[in-house]
């Protein structure tokens, strides 16, 4: 691959250590999520999911109460969904909380690192968040998914995301 060329999924797979079809398939499968371009903010998708969950939490029980008042049955899954939302909402809120530096988190970076780390682990049998080759694979996958390359060329930024994945296990 030329230094100025956009990496292909085959380039990413080679950096991860395997050109087997399952590796390419996993990279292809996750590309739309990693490459998703939300509006102007990095957390647009997470914020929309969070707001949607809040709306469901508030409106689904009203729908059920209205159905009961007029003597109609409502799907029992409404109760299940309402209960599950109590667990889901704090999980979604995590992704939109602003860190101390004020920048919104970008869940796509974490997902990119997670995809590469899981393939790396499956190929090599070990997680190696300090591997410069894994950092390069993350950056190549990020660019292959349609994001701009970091102008400085410093792939060390992936270390933080990879270490975060390892520490949350």
DSSP file (Angstrom, degrees, kcal/mol; ACC not computed):
  #  RESIDUE AA STRUCTURE BP1 BP2  ACC     N-H-->O    O-->H-N    N-H-->O    O-->H-N    TCO  KAPPA ALPHA  PHI   PSI    X-CA   Y-CA   Z-CA
    1    1 A X              0   0    0      0, 0.0     2,-0.1     0, 0.0     6,-0.1   0.000 360.0 360.0 360.0 130.8    0.0    0.0    0.0
    2    2 A X    >   -     0   0    0      1,-0.1     3,-1.2     4,-0.1     0, 0.0  -0.408 360.0-116.6 -71.0 151.2    1.3    3.4   -0.9
    3    3 A X  T 3  S+     0   0    0      1,-0.3    -1,-0.1    -2,-0.1     0, 0.0   0.825 115.1  41.8 -59.3 -33.7    1.7    5.9    1.9
    4    4 A X  T 3  S+     0   0    0      2,-0.1    -1,-0.3     0, 0.0     2,-0.2   0.464  94.8 101.9 -95.2  -0.9   -0.9    8.3    0.3
    5    5 A X  S <  S-     0   0    0     -3,-1.2     2,-0.3     1,-0.1     3,-0.0  -0.554  80.3-109.6 -85.1 147.1   -3.4    5.6   -0.7
    6    6 A X        -     0   0    0     -2,-0.2    -4,-0.1     1,-0.1    -1,-0.1  -0.596  42.1-113.6 -72.0 130.2   -6.5    4.8    1.2
    7    7 A X        -     0   0    0     -2,-0.3     2,-0.2   133,-0.1    -1,-0.1  -0.332  26.4-140.5 -67.1 147.2   -6.1    1.4    2.9
    8    8 A X     >  -     0   0    0      1,-0.1     4,-1.9   137,-0.0     5,-0.1  -0.528  28.1-105.4 -96.1 169.4   -8.4   -1.4    1.8
    9    9 A X  H  > S+     0   0    0      1,-0.2     4,-2.7     2,-0.2     5,-0.2   0.828 124.0  57.7 -64.9 -29.8   -9.9   -4.0    4.1
   10   10 A X  H  > S+     0   0    0      2,-0.2     4,-2.2     1,-0.2    -1,-0.2   0.885 104.4  51.2 -65.3 -38.5   -7.3   -6.4    2.8
   11   11 A X  H  > S+     0   0    0      2,-0.2     4,-2.0     1,-0.2    -2,-0.2   0.914 111.4  47.6 -62.3 -43.1   -4.6   -4.1    4.0
   12   12 A X  H  X S+     0   0    0     -4,-1.9     4,-2.0     2,-0.2    -2,-0.2   0.933 110.8  51.0 -63.7 -46.2   -6.3   -3.9    7.4
   13   13 A X  H  X>S+     0   0    0     -4,-2.7     5,-2.3     1,-0.2     4,-0.9   0.889 108.5  52.4 -59.9 -39.9   -6.6   -7.7    7.6
   14   14 A X  H ><5S+     0   0    0     -4,-2.2     3,-0.6     1,-0.2    -1,-0.2   0.911 108.7  49.8 -63.7 -41.5   -2.9   -8.1    6.7
   15   15 A X  H 3<5S+     0   0    0     -4,-2.0    -1,-0.2     1,-0.2    -2,-0.2   0.852 108.8  53.2 -64.0 -33.6   -2.0   -5.7    9.6
   16   16 A X  H 3<5S-     0   0    0     -4,-2.0    -1,-0.2     2,-0.2    -2,-0.2   0.634 123.1-107.8 -78.0 -13.2   -4.2   -7.8   11.9
   17   17 A X  T <<5S+     0   0    0     -4,-0.9     2,-0.3    -3,-0.6    -3,-0.2   0.543  86.1  70.5 105.4   8.1   -2.3  -10.9   10.8
   18   18 A X      < -     0   0    0     -5,-2.3    -2,-0.2     2,-0.1    -1,-0.1  -0.932  44.3-168.6-159.7 132.8   -4.7  -12.9    8.6
   19   19 A X        +     0   0    0     -2,-0.3    -5,-0.1    -5,-0.1    -6,-0.1   0.153  49.0 137.1-100.3  16.9   -6.3  -12.5    5.2
   20   20 A X    >>  -     0   0    0     -7,-0.1     4,-1.7     1,-0.1     3,-0.8  -0.255  67.2-113.7 -64.0 153.4   -8.8  -15.3    5.9
   21   21 A X  H 3> S+     0   0    0      1,-0.3     4,-2.9     2,-0.2     5,-0.2   0.832 113.6  60.0 -60.2 -35.8  -12.4  -14.7    4.8
   22   22 A X  H 3> S+     0   0    0      2,-0.2     4,-2.1     1,-0.2    -1,-0.3   0.862 105.5  49.9 -63.5 -33.4  -13.8  -14.6    8.3
   23   23 A X  H <> S+     0   0    0     -3,-0.8     4,-2.3     2,-0.2    -2,-0.2   0.949 113.4  44.5 -67.5 -49.3  -11.5  -11.6    9.1
   24   24 A X  H  X S+     0   0    0     -4,-1.7     4,-2.7     1,-0.2    -2,-0.2   0.884 112.3  53.5 -62.6 -38.2  -12.6   -9.8    6.0
   25   25 A X  H  X S+     0   0    0     -4,-2.9     4,-2.7     2,-0.2    -1,-0.2   0.913 109.2  47.6 -62.9 -43.5  -16.2  -10.6    6.7
   26   26 A X  H  X S+     0   0    0     -4,-2.1     4,-1.7     2,-0.2    -2,-0.2   0.890 112.8  49.2 -66.3 -38.9  -16.0   -9.2   10.2
   27   27 A X  H  X S+     0   0    0     -4,-2.3     4,-1.0     2,-0.2    -2,-0.2   0.922 113.5  46.5 -64.5 -43.5  -14.3   -6.0    8.9
   28   28 A X  H  X S+     0   0    0     -4,-2.7     4,-0.6     1,-0.2     3,-0.5   0.914 109.8  54.6 -63.3 -43.1  -17.0   -5.7    6.2
   29   29 A X  H  < S+     0   0    0     -4,-2.7     3,-0.3     1,-0.2     4,-0.3   0.857 114.8  38.2 -61.0 -38.0  -19.8   -6.3    8.7
   30   30 A X  H >X S+     0   0    0     -4,-1.7     4,-2.4     1,-0.2     3,-0.5   0.551  90.3  92.2 -93.5  -8.6  -18.7   -3.6   11.1
   31   31 A X  H 3X S+     0   0    0     -4,-1.0     4,-2.9    -3,-0.5    -1,-0.2   0.888  82.7  54.0 -55.8 -43.8  -17.7   -1.0    8.4
   32   32 A X  H 3< S+     0   0    0     -4,-0.6     4,-0.4    -3,-0.3    -1,-0.2   0.870 112.6  44.6 -61.9 -33.4  -21.1    0.8    8.3
   33   33 A X  H X4 S+     0   0    0     -3,-0.5     3,-0.6    -4,-0.3    -2,-0.2   0.925 117.8  41.8 -75.3 -44.7  -21.1    1.3   12.1
   34   34 A X  H 3< S+     0   0    0     -4,-2.4    -2,-0.2     1,-0.2    -3,-0.2   0.874 119.6  46.0 -68.1 -36.3  -17.5    2.5   12.3
   35   35 A X  T 3< S+     0   0    0     -4,-2.9    -1,-0.2    -5,-0.3    -2,-0.2   0.447  80.0 131.9 -87.8  -0.5  -17.8    4.6    9.2
   36   36 A X    <   -     0   0    0     -3,-0.6     2,-0.8    -4,-0.4    72,-0.1  -0.286  45.4-153.0 -57.7 130.2  -21.1    6.2   10.1
   37   37 A X        -     0   0    0    110,-0.0    -1,-0.1   109,-0.0    -2,-0.1  -0.874  14.9-170.3-108.8 100.1  -21.0    9.9    9.6
   38   38 A X        -     0   0    0     -2,-0.8     4,-0.0     3,-0.1     5,-0.0  -0.116  37.4 -76.3 -75.8-178.3  -23.5   11.6   12.0
   39   39 A X  S    S-     0   0    0      1,-0.1     6,-0.0     3,-0.0    -1,-0.0   0.770  83.6 -50.3 -51.9-123.1  -24.4   15.3   11.8
   40   40 A X  S    S+     0   0    0     -3,-0.0     2,-0.3     4,-0.0    -1,-0.1   0.710 118.0  68.8 -95.6 -21.5  -21.9   17.7   13.1
   41   41 A X  S >  S-     0   0    0      1,-0.1     3,-0.9    65,-0.0     4,-0.2  -0.669  75.4-131.6-101.8 155.8  -21.2   16.2   16.5
   42   42 A X  T 3  S+     0   0    0     -2,-0.3    65,-0.3     1,-0.2     3,-0.3   0.746 105.8  49.1 -72.0 -23.7  -19.5   13.0   17.4
   43   43 A X  T 3> S+     0   0    0      1,-0.2     4,-3.0    63,-0.1     5,-0.2   0.155  72.2 114.7-105.8  20.0  -22.2   11.8   19.7
   44   44 A X  H <> S+     0   0    0     -3,-0.9     4,-2.5     1,-0.2     5,-0.2   0.914  80.1  45.4 -57.0 -46.9  -25.2   12.4   17.5
   45   45 A X  H  > S+     0   0    0     -3,-0.3     4,-2.5     2,-0.2    -1,-0.2   0.937 115.3  46.8 -64.0 -46.7  -26.2    8.7   17.3
   46   46 A X  H  > S+     0   0    0     -4,-0.2     4,-2.4     1,-0.2    -1,-0.2   0.901 113.0  49.6 -63.0 -40.7  -25.7    8.1   21.0
   47   47 A X  H  X S+     0   0    0     -4,-3.0     4,-2.8     2,-0.2    -1,-0.2   0.913 111.0  49.2 -65.8 -42.2  -27.7   11.2   21.9
   48   48 A X  H  X S+     0   0    0     -4,-2.5     4,-2.4    -5,-0.2    -2,-0.2   0.904 111.6  49.2 -63.9 -41.4  -30.5   10.2   19.6
   49   49 A X  H  X S+     0   0    0     -4,-2.5     4,-2.4     2,-0.2    -2,-0.2   0.927 112.6  48.2 -62.2 -44.3  -30.6    6.7   21.0
   50   50 A X  H  X S+     0   0    0     -4,-2.4     4,-2.2     1,-0.2    -2,-0.2   0.938 113.0  46.8 -61.6 -48.4  -30.6    8.1   24.6
   51   51 A X  H  X S+     0   0    0     -4,-2.8     4,-2.2     1,-0.2    -1,-0.2   0.875 111.6  52.1 -63.5 -37.1  -33.4   10.6   23.8
   52   52 A X  H  X S+     0   0    0     -4,-2.4     4,-2.6     2,-0.2    -1,-0.2   0.909 108.3  50.7 -64.5 -42.2  -35.4    7.8   22.0
   53   53 A X  H  X S+     0   0    0     -4,-2.4     4,-2.6     1,-0.2    -2,-0.2   0.904 109.7  50.7 -62.3 -40.9  -35.1    5.6   25.1
   54   54 A X  H  X S+     0   0    0     -4,-2.2     4,-2.0     2,-0.2    -2,-0.2   0.911 110.5  49.4 -63.2 -41.5  -36.3    8.4   27.3
   55   55 A X  H  X S+     0   0    0     -4,-2.2     4,-2.8     2,-0.2     5,-0.3   0.927 111.7  48.4 -63.2 -44.7  -39.3    9.0   25.0
   56   56 A X  H  X S+     0   0    0     -4,-2.6     4,-2.3     1,-0.2     5,-0.4   0.923 109.8  52.5 -61.0 -43.6  -40.2    5.3   25.1
   57   57 A X  H  X S+     0   0    0     -4,-2.6     4,-0.5     1,-0.2    -1,-0.2   0.891 117.0  39.3 -58.6 -39.5  -39.9    5.2   28.9
   58   58 A X  H  < S+     0   0    0     -4,-2.0     4,-0.5    -5,-0.2    -2,-0.2   0.850 123.8  35.7 -80.8 -34.9  -42.3    8.1   29.2
   59   59 A X  H  X S+     0   0    0     -4,-2.8     4,-2.1    -5,-0.2    -3,-0.2   0.810 102.0  66.3 -96.0 -32.2  -44.8    7.2   26.5
   60   60 A X  H  X S+     0   0    0     -4,-2.3     4,-2.1    -5,-0.3     5,-0.2   0.923 102.2  49.0 -59.9 -44.9  -45.1    3.5   26.4
   61   61 A X  H  X S+     0   0    0     -4,-0.5     4,-2.6    -5,-0.4    -1,-0.2   0.877 109.5  53.6 -62.4 -33.9  -46.7    3.3   29.9
   62   62 A X  H  > S+     0   0    0     -4,-0.5     4,-2.6     2,-0.2    -1,-0.2   0.899 107.2  51.4 -64.7 -39.0  -49.2    6.0   28.9
   63   63 A X  H  X S+     0   0    0     -4,-2.1     4,-2.1     2,-0.2    -2,-0.2   0.917 111.2  47.6 -62.1 -43.8  -50.2    4.0   25.9
   64   64 A X  H  X S+     0   0    0     -4,-2.1     4,-2.2     2,-0.2    -2,-0.2   0.919 112.2  49.0 -64.9 -43.9  -50.8    1.0   28.1
   65   65 A X  H  X S+     0   0    0     -4,-2.6     4,-2.4     1,-0.2    -2,-0.2   0.906 110.9  50.6 -63.0 -41.6  -52.9    3.0   30.6
   66   66 A X  H  X S+     0   0    0     -4,-2.6     4,-1.5     1,-0.2    -1,-0.2   0.908 109.6  50.3 -62.9 -41.9  -55.0    4.5   27.8
   67   67 A X  H  <>S+     0   0    0     -4,-2.1     5,-3.0     1,-0.2    -1,-0.2   0.911 111.1  49.0 -62.9 -41.8  -55.6    1.0   26.4
   68   68 A X  H ><5S+     0   0    0     -4,-2.2     3,-1.3     3,-0.2    -2,-0.2   0.899 107.0  56.2 -63.9 -40.9  -56.7   -0.2   29.8
   69   69 A X  H 3<5S+     0   0    0     -4,-2.4    -1,-0.2     1,-0.3    -2,-0.2   0.838 111.4  42.3 -62.4 -33.5  -59.0    2.8   30.3
   70   70 A X  T 3<5S-     0   0    0     -4,-1.5    -1,-0.3    -5,-0.2    -2,-0.2   0.344 119.9-108.7 -97.4   8.4  -60.9    2.1   27.2
   71   71 A X  T < 5S+     0   0    0     -3,-1.3     2,-0.3     1,-0.3    -3,-0.2   0.685  73.5 133.4  79.8  18.6  -61.0   -1.7   27.9
   72   72 A X      < -     0   0    0     -5,-3.0    -1,-0.3    -6,-0.2     2,-0.2  -0.702  54.7-119.8 -98.9 153.4  -58.5   -2.7   25.2
   73   73 A X        -     0   0    0     -2,-0.3     2,-0.3    -5,-0.0    -1,-0.0  -0.601  24.8-156.9 -84.5 152.7  -55.7   -5.1   25.6
   74   74 A X        -     0   0    0     -2,-0.2     2,-0.1   -10,-0.0   -10,-0.0  -0.923  34.5 -84.4-125.9 156.1  -52.2   -3.9   24.9
   75   75 A X    >   -     0   0    0     -2,-0.3     3,-1.9     1,-0.2     4,-0.4  -0.364  31.1-139.3 -60.9 131.4  -49.1   -6.0   24.0
   76   76 A X  T >> S+     0   0    0      1,-0.3     4,-1.3     2,-0.2     3,-0.8   0.702  96.7  77.5 -65.8 -17.7  -47.5   -7.4   27.2
   77   77 A X  H 3> S+     0   0    0      1,-0.2     4,-3.1     2,-0.2    -1,-0.3   0.740  79.0  72.3 -64.3 -19.7  -44.1   -6.6   25.7
   78   78 A X  H <> S+     0   0    0     -3,-1.9     4,-2.6     1,-0.2    -1,-0.2   0.924  98.1  47.0 -59.9 -42.8  -44.7   -3.0   26.6
   79   79 A X  H <> S+     0   0    0     -3,-0.8     4,-2.3    -4,-0.4    -1,-0.2   0.912 113.0  49.1 -63.9 -41.9  -44.2   -3.9   30.2
   80   80 A X  H  X S+     0   0    0     -4,-1.3     4,-2.4     2,-0.2    -2,-0.2   0.924 113.2  46.2 -63.1 -44.6  -41.0   -5.8   29.3
   81   81 A X  H  X S+     0   0    0     -4,-3.1     4,-2.1     2,-0.2    -2,-0.2   0.918 111.1  52.2 -65.4 -43.6  -39.6   -3.0   27.2
   82   82 A X  H  X S+     0   0    0     -4,-2.6     4,-0.8    -5,-0.2    -1,-0.2   0.916 112.3  45.8 -60.1 -43.1  -40.5   -0.4   29.9
   83   83 A X  H >X S+     0   0    0     -4,-2.3     3,-0.7     1,-0.2     4,-0.6   0.906 111.8  51.4 -65.9 -41.4  -38.6   -2.5   32.5
   84   84 A X  H >X S+     0   0    0     -4,-2.4     4,-2.2     1,-0.2     3,-0.9   0.820 100.5  63.9 -66.3 -30.2  -35.6   -3.1   30.2
   85   85 A X  H 3X S+     0   0    0     -4,-2.1     4,-2.9     1,-0.2    -1,-0.2   0.823  91.6  64.0 -63.6 -30.4  -35.4    0.7   29.5
   86   86 A X  H <X S+     0   0    0     -4,-0.8     4,-0.5    -3,-0.7    -1,-0.2   0.821 111.4  37.2 -63.2 -29.5  -34.6    1.2   33.2
   87   87 A X  H <X S+     0   0    0     -3,-0.9     4,-0.9    -4,-0.6    -2,-0.2   0.816 118.1  50.6 -85.7 -36.0  -31.4   -0.8   32.6
   88   88 A X  H  X S+     0   0    0     -4,-2.2     4,-2.6     1,-0.2     5,-0.3   0.882  98.6  63.8 -72.3 -40.0  -30.7    0.6   29.1
   89   89 A X  H  X S+     0   0    0     -4,-2.9     4,-2.4     1,-0.2    -1,-0.2   0.909 103.7  45.6 -58.7 -48.6  -31.0    4.3   29.9
   90   90 A X  H  X S+     0   0    0     -4,-0.5     4,-1.3    -5,-0.2    -1,-0.2   0.876 112.6  53.3 -62.4 -33.5  -28.0    4.6   32.2
   91   91 A X  H  X S+     0   0    0     -4,-0.9     4,-0.6     1,-0.2     3,-0.3   0.929 112.2  43.5 -63.9 -45.3  -26.0    2.5   29.8
   92   92 A X  H >< S+     0   0    0     -4,-2.6     3,-0.8     1,-0.2     4,-0.4   0.851 107.0  61.1 -68.1 -34.3  -26.8    4.9   26.9
   93   93 A X  H >X S+     0   0    0     -4,-2.4     3,-1.3    -5,-0.3     4,-0.9   0.837  93.7  65.8 -62.2 -32.5  -26.2    7.9   29.1
   94   94 A X  H >< S+     0   0    0     -4,-1.3     3,-0.5    -3,-0.3    -1,-0.2   0.868  97.4  54.2 -54.7 -39.4  -22.6    6.8   29.6
   95   95 A X  T << S+     0   0    0     -3,-0.8    -1,-0.3    -4,-0.6    10,-0.2   0.583 111.2  43.6 -78.0  -9.7  -21.9    7.4   25.9
   96   96 A X  T <4 S+     0   0    0     -3,-1.3    -1,-0.2    -4,-0.4    -2,-0.2   0.467  82.0 113.6-114.4  -2.0  -23.1   11.0   25.9
   97   97 A X    <<  -     0   0    0     -4,-0.9     8,-0.4    -3,-0.5     2,-0.4  -0.465  68.4-123.4 -66.9 140.0  -21.5   12.2   29.1
   98   98 A X        -     0   0    0     -2,-0.1     6,-0.2     6,-0.1    -1,-0.1  -0.711  19.1-131.1 -89.1 131.3  -18.9   14.8   28.4
   99   99 A X    >   -     0   0    0      4,-0.9     3,-2.2    -2,-0.4    -1,-0.1  -0.192  37.2 -91.2 -70.0 173.5  -15.4   14.2   29.7
  100  100 A X  T 3  S+     0   0    0      1,-0.3    -1,-0.1     2,-0.1    -2,-0.1   0.778 124.9  62.0 -59.9 -28.6  -13.5   16.9   31.6
  101  101 A X  T 3  S-     0   0    0      2,-0.1    -1,-0.3     1,-0.1     3,-0.1   0.546 108.7-124.3 -78.5  -3.4  -12.0   18.3   28.4
  102  102 A X    <   +     0   0    0     -3,-2.2     2,-0.3     1,-0.3    -2,-0.1   0.324  68.0 128.4  84.4  -9.0  -15.5   19.1   27.1
  103  103 A X        -     0   0    0      1,-0.1    -4,-0.9    -5,-0.0    -1,-0.3  -0.615  63.5-116.3 -81.2 139.2  -15.2   17.1   23.9
  104  104 A X        -     0   0    0     -2,-0.3    -6,-0.1    -6,-0.2    -8,-0.1  -0.486  33.4-110.9 -71.0 144.0  -17.9   14.6   23.2
  105  105 A X        -     0   0    0     -8,-0.4     2,-0.6   -10,-0.2    -1,-0.1  -0.381  21.3-138.4 -69.4 154.5  -16.8   11.0   23.1
  106  106 A X    >>  -     0   0    0      1,-0.1     3,-1.5   -63,-0.1     4,-1.0  -0.900  12.1-168.2-118.0 100.7  -16.9    9.3   19.7
  107  107 A X  H 3> S+     0   0    0     -2,-0.6     4,-2.5   -65,-0.3     5,-0.2   0.732  83.6  69.9 -62.0 -22.1  -18.2    5.8   20.2
  108  108 A X  H 3> S+     0   0    0    -66,-0.3     4,-2.5     1,-0.2    -1,-0.3   0.858  95.3  53.4 -65.5 -33.3  -17.1    5.0   16.6
  109  109 A X  H <> S+     0   0    0     -3,-1.5     4,-2.3     2,-0.2    -1,-0.2   0.922 110.4  46.7 -64.8 -43.6  -13.4    5.2   17.8
  110  110 A X  H  X S+     0   0    0     -4,-1.0     4,-2.5     2,-0.2    -2,-0.2   0.906 113.2  49.1 -64.3 -42.3  -14.1    2.7   20.5
  111  111 A X  H  X S+     0   0    0     -4,-2.5     4,-2.7     2,-0.2     5,-0.2   0.914 109.5  51.8 -64.6 -42.4  -16.0    0.4   18.1
  112  112 A X  H  X S+     0   0    0     -4,-2.5     4,-2.2     1,-0.2    -2,-0.2   0.933 112.4  45.8 -57.8 -47.5  -13.1    0.6   15.6
  113  113 A X  H  X S+     0   0    0     -4,-2.3     4,-2.9     1,-0.2    -1,-0.2   0.889 112.1  52.2 -63.4 -39.3  -10.7   -0.4   18.3
  114  114 A X  H  X S+     0   0    0     -4,-2.5     4,-2.5     2,-0.2    -2,-0.2   0.902 108.8  49.4 -65.7 -41.3  -13.0   -3.2   19.5
  115  115 A X  H  X S+     0   0    0     -4,-2.7     4,-1.9     2,-0.2     5,-0.2   0.952 115.9  42.7 -61.8 -49.2  -13.3   -4.7   16.0
  116  116 A X  H  X S+     0   0    0     -4,-2.2     4,-2.7    -5,-0.2    -2,-0.2   0.910 114.4  50.5 -65.6 -42.1   -9.6   -4.7   15.5
  117  117 A X  H  X S+     0   0    0     -4,-2.9     4,-2.8     1,-0.2    -1,-0.2   0.901 109.4  50.9 -63.7 -40.9   -8.8   -6.0   19.0
  118  118 A X  H  X S+     0   0    0     -4,-2.5     4,-2.2     2,-0.2    -1,-0.2   0.902 113.5  44.5 -66.6 -38.9  -11.3   -8.8   18.7
  119  119 A X  H  X S+     0   0    0     -4,-1.9     4,-2.5    -5,-0.2     5,-0.3   0.932 112.9  51.8 -67.8 -44.9   -9.8  -10.0   15.4
  120  120 A X  H  X S+     0   0    0     -4,-2.7     4,-3.0     1,-0.2     6,-0.4   0.927 111.8  47.0 -54.8 -47.5   -6.3   -9.5   16.7
  121  121 A X  H  X S+     0   0    0     -4,-2.8     4,-2.6     1,-0.2    -1,-0.2   0.899 112.5  49.1 -63.3 -42.2   -7.1  -11.7   19.8
  122  122 A X  H  < S+     0   0    0     -4,-2.2    -1,-0.2    -5,-0.2    -2,-0.2   0.847 117.3  41.3 -68.5 -33.3   -8.8  -14.4   17.6
  123  123 A X  H  < S+     0   0    0     -4,-2.5    -2,-0.2    -5,-0.1    -1,-0.2   0.909 130.3  24.9 -77.7 -44.4   -5.8  -14.5   15.2
  124  124 A X  H  < S-     0   0    0     -4,-3.0    -3,-0.2    -5,-0.3    -2,-0.2   0.614  95.3-126.6-101.6 -15.5   -3.0  -14.3   17.8
  125  125 A X  S  < S+     0   0    0     -4,-2.6     2,-0.3    -5,-0.4    -4,-0.2   0.558  81.7  73.3  81.5   6.7   -4.7  -15.7   21.0
  126  126 A X  S    S-     0   0    0     -6,-0.4     2,-0.4    -5,-0.1    -2,-0.2  -0.996  77.0-122.2-152.1 147.1   -3.8  -12.6   23.0
  127  127 A X        -     0   0    0     -2,-0.3     2,-0.2    -3,-0.1     3,-0.1  -0.783  26.3-178.9 -88.3 134.2   -4.8   -9.0   23.4
  128  128 A X    >   +     0   0    0     -2,-0.4     3,-2.1     1,-0.1     6,-0.2  -0.627  10.1 170.3-134.3  75.4   -1.8   -6.6   22.9
  129  129 A X  T 3  S+     0   0    0      1,-0.3    34,-0.2    -2,-0.2    33,-0.2   0.662  79.0  57.7 -64.5 -14.2   -3.0   -3.0   23.3
  130  130 A X  T 3  S+     0   0    0     32,-0.1     2,-0.4    -3,-0.1    -1,-0.3   0.416  77.2 119.0 -94.0   2.5    0.6   -1.8   23.2
  131  131 A X    <>  -     0   0    0     -3,-2.1     4,-2.1     1,-0.2     5,-0.1  -0.541  53.6-156.3 -73.2 122.4    1.3   -3.2   19.8
  132  132 A X  H  > S+     0   0    0     -2,-0.4     4,-2.2     1,-0.2    -1,-0.2   0.800  96.6  57.7 -66.8 -27.2    2.2   -0.6   17.3
  133  133 A X  H  > S+     0   0    0      2,-0.2     4,-1.9     1,-0.2    -1,-0.2   0.888 106.0  48.5 -69.2 -38.5    1.0   -2.9   14.5
  134  134 A X  H  > S+     0   0    0     -6,-0.2     4,-2.4     2,-0.2    -2,-0.2   0.897 110.2  52.0 -67.0 -40.0   -2.4   -3.1   16.2
  135  135 A X  H  X S+     0   0    0     -4,-2.1     4,-2.4     1,-0.2    -2,-0.2   0.927 109.5  49.6 -59.0 -44.0   -2.5    0.7   16.4
  136  136 A X  H  X S+     0   0    0     -4,-2.2     4,-2.5     1,-0.2    -1,-0.2   0.874 109.3  52.1 -63.8 -36.8   -1.7    0.9   12.7
  137  137 A X  H  X S+     0   0    0     -4,-1.9     4,-2.6     2,-0.2    -1,-0.2   0.906 108.9  50.3 -65.3 -41.6   -4.5   -1.6   12.0
  138  138 A X  H  X S+     0   0    0     -4,-2.4     4,-2.6     2,-0.2    -2,-0.2   0.937 112.9  45.7 -60.3 -47.3   -6.9    0.5   13.9
  139  139 A X  H  X S+     0   0    0     -4,-2.4     4,-2.3     1,-0.2    -2,-0.2   0.909 113.1  49.8 -64.0 -42.0   -5.9    3.6   12.0
  140  140 A X  H  X S+     0   0    0     -4,-2.5     4,-2.8     2,-0.2    -1,-0.2   0.904 112.2  47.6 -64.0 -40.9   -6.0    1.8    8.7
  141  141 A X  H  X S+     0   0    0     -4,-2.6     4,-1.6     2,-0.2    -2,-0.2   0.910 109.5  53.9 -66.4 -41.4   -9.5    0.4    9.5
  142  142 A X  H  <>S+     0   0    0     -4,-2.6     5,-1.8     1,-0.2    -2,-0.2   0.925 114.3  40.9 -56.2 -47.1  -10.7    3.9   10.5
  143  143 A X  H ><5S+     0   0    0     -4,-2.3     3,-1.9     1,-0.2    -2,-0.2   0.889 111.3  55.9 -71.0 -40.0   -9.5    5.4    7.2
  144  144 A X  H 3<5S+     0   0    0     -4,-2.8    -1,-0.2     1,-0.3    -2,-0.2   0.770 102.0  59.3 -63.3 -24.5  -10.9    2.4    5.2
  145  145 A X  T 3<5S-     0   0    0     -4,-1.6    -1,-0.3    -5,-0.2    -2,-0.2   0.448 130.4 -93.4 -84.2  -0.6  -14.3    3.1    6.8
  146  146 A X  T < 5S+     0   0    0     -3,-1.9     2,-0.2     1,-0.4    -3,-0.2   0.475  83.2 127.6 108.2   3.0  -14.3    6.5    5.3
  147  147 A X      < -     0   0    0     -5,-1.8    -1,-0.4     1,-0.1     2,-0.1  -0.586  64.9 -98.9 -89.1 155.3  -12.8    8.8    8.0
  148  148 A X        -     0   0    0     -2,-0.2     2,-0.1     1,-0.1    -1,-0.1  -0.414  39.2-108.9 -71.1 148.4   -9.9   11.1    7.3
  149  149 A X        -     0   0    0      1,-0.1     2,-0.4    -2,-0.1    -1,-0.1  -0.456  39.3 -99.3 -70.7 147.6   -6.4   10.0    8.3
  150  150 A X    >   -     0   0    0      1,-0.2     3,-1.6    -2,-0.1    -1,-0.1  -0.579  31.5-138.9 -69.3 125.3   -4.9   11.8   11.2
  151  151 A X  T 3  S+     0   0    0     -2,-0.4    -1,-0.2     1,-0.3    -2,-0.1   0.808  98.4  58.1 -60.5 -32.2   -2.6   14.3    9.6
  152  152 A X  T 3  S-     0   0    0      2,-0.1    -1,-0.3     1,-0.1     3,-0.1   0.726  98.9-135.5 -72.6 -18.4    0.2   13.8   12.1
  153  153 A X    <   +     0   0    0     -3,-1.6     2,-0.8     1,-0.2    -2,-0.1   0.546  54.3 145.9  76.3   5.0    0.4   10.1   11.3
  154  154 A X    >   +     0   0    0      1,-0.2     3,-0.6     2,-0.0    -1,-0.2  -0.676  25.0 179.1 -81.0 109.1    0.6    9.3   15.0
  155  155 A X  T >   +     0   0    0     -2,-0.8     3,-1.8     1,-0.2     4,-0.2   0.466  60.1  95.1 -88.5  -1.5   -1.2    6.0   15.5
  156  156 A X  T >>  +     0   0    0      1,-0.3     3,-1.8     2,-0.2     4,-0.6   0.699  63.3  82.1 -63.2 -18.3   -0.5    6.0   19.2
  157  157 A X  H <> S+     0   0    0     -3,-0.6     4,-0.7     1,-0.3     3,-0.4   0.761  82.7  63.6 -58.1 -22.5   -4.0    7.6   19.8
  158  158 A X  H <> S+     0   0    0     -3,-1.8     4,-2.5     1,-0.2    -1,-0.3   0.725  83.4  76.2 -75.5 -20.6   -5.4    4.1   19.5
  159  159 A X  H <> S+     0   0    0     -3,-1.8     4,-2.9    -4,-0.2     5,-0.3   0.921  92.9  51.6 -56.0 -45.7   -3.5    2.9   22.6
  160  160 A X  H  X S+     0   0    0     -4,-0.6     4,-2.0    -3,-0.4    -1,-0.2   0.910 111.6  46.3 -59.4 -44.6   -6.0    4.7   24.9
  161  161 A X  H  X S+     0   0    0     -4,-0.7     4,-1.7     2,-0.2    -1,-0.2   0.904 114.4  47.5 -66.2 -41.3   -9.0    3.1   23.2
  162  162 A X  H  X S+     0   0    0     -4,-2.5     4,-1.9     2,-0.2    -2,-0.2   0.903 112.1  49.0 -68.1 -41.1   -7.5   -0.4   23.3
  163  163 A X  H  X S+     0   0    0     -4,-2.9     4,-2.5    -5,-0.2    -1,-0.2   0.871 108.0  55.6 -65.1 -36.2   -6.4   -0.1   26.9
  164  164 A X  H  X S+     0   0    0     -4,-2.0     4,-1.2    -5,-0.3    -1,-0.2   0.896 106.8  50.6 -62.1 -40.2   -9.9    1.1   27.8
  165  165 A X  H  < S+     0   0    0     -4,-1.7     3,-0.3     1,-0.2    -1,-0.2   0.911 112.3  46.2 -63.4 -42.3  -11.3   -2.1   26.2
  166  166 A X  H >< S+     0   0    0     -4,-1.9     3,-1.1     1,-0.2    -2,-0.2   0.883 111.2  52.1 -68.3 -38.8   -9.0   -4.3   28.2
  167  167 A X  H 3< S+     0   0    0     -4,-2.5    -1,-0.2     1,-0.2    -2,-0.2   0.714 101.4  60.7 -74.0 -19.9   -9.7   -2.5   31.5
  168  168 A X  T 3<        0   0    0     -4,-1.2    -1,-0.2    -3,-0.3    -2,-0.2   0.400 360.0 360.0 -88.9   4.7  -13.4   -2.8   31.2
  169  169 A X    <         0   0    0     -3,-1.1    -1,-0.2    -4,-0.1    -2,-0.1   0.457 360.0 360.0 -85.8 360.0  -13.3   -6.6   31.2
